Amino acid sequence: VRRYVDAYRPEYLATLLVRPGITATASIEFKDEDELLNSGGDPEQIY
């Protein structure tokens, strides 16, 4: 969600460039989370 990214301090922005790893079963279940959040609905409600 763009407003959360915009709230990042500049020194933390590099973390957005690193591809996330698998840290839980939710990482597998919601592997297409970006598509869900960009599906046209309210990202806050979907999340």
C-alpha positions as CSV (number, residue, x, y, z in Angstrom):
1,V,0.0,0.0,0.0
2,R,1.6,3.2,-1.2
3,R,1.0,5.3,1.9
4,Y,3.0,2.8,4.0
5,V,5.9,2.9,1.6
6,D,5.8,6.7,1.6
7,A,6.1,6.6,5.4
8,Y,9.4,4.7,5.3
9,R,12.5,6.6,6.3
10,P,15.0,6.9,3.5
11,E,17.5,4.6,5.2
12,Y,14.9,1.8,5.2
13,L,13.9,2.0,1.6
14,A,16.6,-0.5,0.6
15,T,14.6,-3.2,2.3
16,L,11.9,-2.8,-0.4
17,L,14.5,-3.8,-3.0
18,V,15.1,-7.2,-1.5
19,R,12.9,-10.0,-2.6
20,P,11.1,-11.5,0.5
21,G,11.7,-15.0,1.6
22,I,9.5,-17.7,2.9
23,T,9.1,-17.0,6.6
24,A,5.7,-18.7,7.3
25,T,3.0,-20.7,5.6
26,A,1.2,-17.4,5.0
27,S,4.1,-16.5,2.6
28,I,3.0,-19.5,0.5
29,E,-0.8,-19.0,0.9
30,F,-0.7,-15.3,0.0
31,K,2.1,-15.5,-2.6
32,D,-0.1,-13.3,-4.9
33,E,-0.8,-10.7,-2.2
34,D,0.3,-7.9,-4.6
35,E,-2.4,-9.0,-7.1
36,L,-5.0,-9.1,-4.3
37,L,-4.1,-5.6,-3.1
38,N,-4.1,-4.2,-6.7
39,S,-7.4,-5.9,-7.6
40,G,-9.2,-2.6,-7.7
41,G,-10.8,-2.8,-4.3
42,D,-9.8,-0.9,-1.2
43,P,-6.3,-2.2,-0.2
44,E,-6.9,-1.4,3.5
45,Q,-10.1,-3.5,3.5
46,I,-8.5,-6.4,1.5
47,Y,-5.4,-6.5,3.8
